[in-house]
């Protein structure tokens, strides 16, 4: 287990509020995540877990509050600057993998690196290493429709890793997998932490994954409890 008291947090959120019309979805959430931690966020449907994850990942905007990732104040970034920062520093894994069907598995992994303007061949070389290390190298030339659900999710994890992000946000990453593939994905997160000191914040209803995590954040009615 990663000690959560050592050093400054890699991610800090303070007083996060979010409204949807008259509904106060997030009610002053504070959260710290340390480098190398695997943190699971759990709670009943409607508690604000995914909303908070999307705000921390800059996919949505808070009504109030401050978020800092390393030395960067995320609430001060806008437009293209925010998109570029997100691309280079944040990775995402979702329940539905969102792979682009017209591209091969390898190309899907490469896309964030190509978007960031990195050398195309260097990105491809790094992508090949990732898909090999995650056990799907034999599928890199196949398009997503030819992959199993577990293989698709591993490719999605490779895509999240391609730019060596500071943190990966995972929203119900095992929700569309059978129990065997879910267990493999759980173990993969810990292997990636060991290999890359990768930090994860995972929204999940999977109690087995939550129990394996270094820390569990529990939410109810828009607050951390």
N, C-alpha and C positions, 0 to 999 in steps of 0.2 A: 504493500500500500504506500502511496506517495504521501509524505507528511504535509498537511495543509497549512501548517503554521510557519513553514520555512520560507523566508524571502517574501518579496512583494508579489501580489497577484498579477498574473498575466492579463486578466480581464477583471474590470471593476464596473459594476452598475450601481447607481445610486438613485433612489426615489423615482423609479420608473412608473409612469402612469400611462394608461391607454384607454380611450373612450371609443365606443362605436355607438353613435347617437347618444341616447340617455344611459346606455349600459357602460358602467365603469369596470372594464375588463381587468386592468392591472391597477392596483391600489398602493403605490409606493413601494415597489420591490427593490430590495438591496441584494446584491450577489457578488461574491468574489470567487474566481477560478484561478488556481495556480498551475504553473507550467508542469506538464506531465500528468496531471490529474485526469481520471476518468470519472465524471460526475453524471449521475442519472437524475433526471427531474421527473417526478411522478405526481399523480393526483387525478381526481375524477375528471371526466369530460366537462369542458366548460370552465375549468379552474384557471385557465390562462397560460398553460405550459407552452403550447405552440406559438401563441402570440408573443410571449416573452422571447422564445428562441428566435423568432423572425426579427424581432426588434434588435436583439443582441447581434444578430448576423447582418444587420443593416438592410434586410429585405422589407422592413416596415419601419415606421417612424413613431417614436413615443410622443405623447402629448406633453410630457414633462419628464425631466430627469437627465442624467449624464451617464455616458458609457465611455470607458477608456480601455483600449487594447494596447498593451505595452505603453508607449509614450504618446499614443495618438488619441485625441479626443474625437470620437466618432460622430458626435452630434454636430461638430463644426464642419464636417465634410459634406459636400453637396454634389449632385450631378455627376459629371465625368470623373471628378476626383474621388468621389465615394465609390463609383463603380470600379475604378482602377485599384483602389485600396482593397475592396472586397475580393477582387480577382486574385490579388497577390498574397493576401494575408489570411483569408477565411476559406475553409472548405465546407461543402455541404453533402450530406447523404440523406435522402428522403425515403419514405416508405415505397413510393413508386419511383423507380430509378431515374426516369426522365432522360434516358439515353436517346440520342437522335437516330431514328431508324435507318436513315439513308447513308449513314457512315459506319465503318467497321468499328469493332470494339477498340482497337488501337487508336483510331482517329478520334473516337469519343473521349478517350483519355487525354489525347494531345490538345484538344480544343482550348481549354483554359490557358495553356502555355502559349499557344499560337496567338490567342486574343491579346495576351499581355505583351506581345511583340518580341518574344524570345526567339533565338535562332531555331528555325524549324527542325533541322536535323538533330540538334541537341535535345530539343523537347521530345522528339520521337525516340531517341536513344534512351532517355530517362523513362519514357512511358513503357518501352519494351522491358526494361529492368523491373519496373513496378508490376506489370502484369505477370511476368515470370515469377517474381517473388511471392505474389499472391495466388499462385497456382492456376492461373488461367492463360498462361502463355500459349497453349495449344489452341486457344480460341480467339487470338488477337485479330485474325483476318476475317472472322465471321461478323455478320451484322447482328444487332441485338435480337432480332426475331428468331435467330437460330440458337440462342443461348437459353439455358435453364434460368429459373428465377434466381437461384443462388449465384450462378455465373454472372448474371446481369448486375446483381448487387455488388459483387466483387469488382467488376469493372467500374461501377459508380464510385466505389471506395478509391480505386486507383485514380480516377478523375479528380476526386477531392484532394488527393495527395500530390498531384503533379507539380503544383507550385510551392511545395513545402510550406503549407500554411501554418500560422501560429496556433490556430485552433480549428477543430472540425465540429460543426454543429450537425447532429443527426436527429431527425424527426421521425420517430417510430420506424427505425431502420429495419426491424425484423417483422413488422406488422403484416407484410405480404409474403412471408416465407414460412415453410413448414418447420416443424420443431428441429429437425436435423440441421437444416441450413441456418436456422436462427442460432443454434448452439455454435456452429462453425463461425458465424459472423461475430458472435460475442467474443470467442477466443481470438479472432483476428484483431479486434480492437486492442486487446492486451498485448498481442505480439507486436503491433505497430507502436504501442507506447514503449515497449522494451527496446525496439530497434531504433526508433526515431525520437523518443521522448515526446511523442505526439499527445496533444491535449484534446480531450473530447468532452462535449456537453451533449447528453443524449436525453431526448424526451421519449419516454417509453411507458407502456402498460405492462411490459414483460417483467414480472417480479424476479425471475431468475437473473436477468441482466442487471436489474437494479441492485440485487443482493451482491453481485460480483463487483460492483463499482467501488471505487475508493470512498465515495460519499454519495448520499442520497439527499436531494433537495425536494421537499414535499410542498406542494401548492394546494391551496383551497380558496375559492372565492376571490381570486386575484391577488392573493398574498402568499408569501413564503411562511409556512407554519413550523 
